[in-house]
Amino acid sequence: MGIARGKVVLKVGSCATGNREPRQVRKEAAVSEPSRVPQTNLSGANCSRSAWGRKSSGVLGDRFGRVKMLILGYTVAVATFIGFAVVPPDLVGYGALFALAGLFIAAEDTLEGAVAAELVEEQRRGLGFGVLATVNGIGDLASSIIIGFLWAFVGYAAGFLFAAIVAAAGTLLLVATRSLPSAAG
């Protein structure tokens, strides 16, 4: 249950910037300064890092602990969100941020289910995965609404800073679950 509570908080921040928002930032930058941020290069940086990162996240999770590596991935997400809020639109800066986004998405995709399986007793894992999927879905909806409003009425930086704050809170909740008797890693 601790992972589910942490997950709600985290998903409000991270789903909004998963595979969707960085593209919107890219479009925003492309509209304001079309010659400075080539869209295809940034998308490729995200996808290639994400594909490479999935295998690496699994291997590192097996070696160093899945919870520790998921916390590291979530921490990279927080840094990435802050980066998208403050880095001026240029190929090098956004390229690095898209690569980081690919890495944290890979860690999240690879390790969340494995960590959930470690935190839930075996006879309740089906329920645990169902709760995880439900919380992810609610987080997707909430993040789309909240960050969409922030983006539209305050600016994209406000959306990313809100995502960073909420993701940091979720990361701290995951850290707190490590002290629970059933938490592994």
C-alpha positions in Angstrom: 0.0 0.0 0.0 2.9 2.4 0.7 4.1 2.1 -2.9 0.6 2.8 -4.1 0.4 6.0 -2.0 3.8 7.1 -3.2 2.8 6.1 -6.7 -0.2 8.4 -6.8 1.9 11.4 -5.8 4.7 10.4 -8.2 2.5 9.7 -11.2 0.8 13.0 -11.1 4.2 14.5 -11.8 5.8 12.0 -14.1 3.0 10.9 -16.4 2.6 14.4 -17.5 6.1 14.5 -18.7 6.5 10.8 -19.8 6.4 10.6 -23.5 4.0 13.5 -24.1 5.2 16.7 -22.5 8.8 16.7 -23.8 7.4 16.6 -27.3 5.2 19.6 -26.3 8.2 21.4 -25.0 9.9 20.7 -28.2 6.9 22.0 -30.2 6.8 25.1 -28.0 10.5 25.7 -28.6 10.1 25.0 -32.3 7.3 27.5 -32.6 9.2 30.2 -30.8 12.6 29.5 -32.3 12.2 27.0 -35.2 15.9 27.0 -36.3 17.3 26.2 -32.8 15.6 22.8 -31.9 15.3 20.2 -34.7 12.4 18.0 -33.6 13.6 14.7 -35.1 17.0 14.7 -33.3 15.3 15.2 -29.9 12.8 12.4 -30.4 15.6 10.1 -31.4 17.6 10.9 -28.3 14.6 10.0 -26.1 13.8 6.8 -27.9 17.4 5.5 -28.2 18.1 6.2 -24.5 14.9 4.7 -23.4 15.4 1.5 -25.5 19.0 1.1 -24.2 18.0 2.0 -20.7 15.3 -0.7 -20.3 17.8 -3.5 -20.3 20.3 -1.6 -18.3 17.7 -0.7 -15.7 16.8 -4.3 -15.3 20.4 -5.5 -15.0 21.3 -2.7 -12.5 18.1 -3.4 -10.5 19.0 -7.1 -10.2 22.6 -6.2 -9.1 22.0 -3.2 -6.8 18.4 -3.5 -5.8 15.3 -2.6 -7.7 14.0 -0.1 -5.2 17.3 1.7 -5.1 17.5 1.9 -8.9 13.8 3.0 -9.1 14.5 5.8 -6.6 17.5 6.8 -8.8 15.3 6.8 -11.9 12.7 8.9 -10.2 15.5 11.3 -9.0 16.6 11.6 -12.6 13.0 12.4 -13.5 12.9 15.3 -11.0 16.2 16.7 -12.4 14.8 16.3 -15.9 11.6 18.2 -15.1 13.6 21.0 -13.5 15.8 21.1 -16.6 12.9 21.4 -19.0 11.6 24.3 -16.9 14.9 26.3 -16.8 17.1 25.3 -19.8 16.8 27.6 -22.8 15.7 25.9 -26.0 18.7 24.7 -27.9 19.8 21.4 -29.4 22.5 20.5 -26.9 20.4 21.3 -23.8 17.2 19.7 -25.0 19.1 16.8 -26.4 20.6 16.1 -23.0 17.2 16.4 -21.3 15.6 14.1 -23.8 18.3 11.5 -23.2 17.7 11.8 -19.5 13.9 11.5 -20.1 14.6 8.3 -22.0 16.6 6.9 -19.1 14.1 7.7 -16.4 11.2 6.4 -18.5 13.2 3.2 -19.0 13.8 2.8 -15.3 10.1 3.5 -14.5 8.8 1.1 -17.2 11.2 -1.6 -16.2 11.3 -1.4 -12.4 7.9 -0.3 -11.2 6.2 -3.7 -11.7 9.2 -5.5 -10.3 9.2 -3.3 -7.2 5.5 -3.7 -6.8 5.9 -7.4 -6.9 8.5 -7.2 -4.2 6.3 -5.0 -2.0 3.2 -7.1 -2.2 2.9 -10.6 -0.7 2.7 -13.4 -3.3 -1.0 -14.3 -2.8 -2.0 -10.7 -3.4 0.2 -9.8 -6.4 -2.7 -9.7 -8.8 -4.4 -7.2 -6.7 -1.2 -5.3 -6.3 -0.7 -5.0 -10.0 -4.3 -4.0 -10.5 -3.9 -1.2 -7.9 -0.7 -0.1 -9.6 -2.4 0.1 -13.0 -5.4 1.9 -11.5 -3.2 4.4 -9.7 -1.2 5.0 -12.9 -4.4 5.6 -14.8 -5.7 8.1 -12.2 -2.3 9.8 -12.2 -2.3 10.1 -16.0 -5.7 11.7 -15.9 -4.9 14.1 -13.0 -1.6 15.1 -14.5 -3.1 15.8 -17.9 -5.6 18.1 -16.3 -3.4 19.9 -13.7 -0.3 20.3 -15.8 -2.4 21.1 -18.9 -4.0 24.0 -17.0 -0.6 25.2 -15.7 0.9 24.9 -19.2 -2.0 26.8 -20.8 -2.5 29.5 -18.2 0.8 30.0 -16.5 3.4 28.6 -18.9 5.2 25.4 -19.7 7.9 26.1 -17.0 5.2 26.1 -14.3 4.0 22.7 -15.5 7.4 21.2 -15.3 8.2 22.8 -11.9 4.9 21.4 -10.5 5.8 18.0 -12.0 9.2 18.2 -10.3 7.7 19.1 -6.9 5.2 16.3 -7.0 7.6 13.8 -8.4 10.1 14.7 -5.6 7.3 14.1 -3.1 6.6 10.7 -4.6 10.2 9.8 -4.6 10.5 10.6 -0.9 7.4 8.4 -0.3 9.1 5.6 -2.1 12.2 6.1 0.0 10.0 5.9 3.1 8.5 2.6 2.0 12.0 1.1 2.1 11.7 1.2 5.9 8.6 -0.9 5.9 9.1 -4.6 6.9 7.9 -6.0 3.5 10.0 -3.5 1.4 12.9 -5.1 -0.5 16.0 -3.6 -1.9 
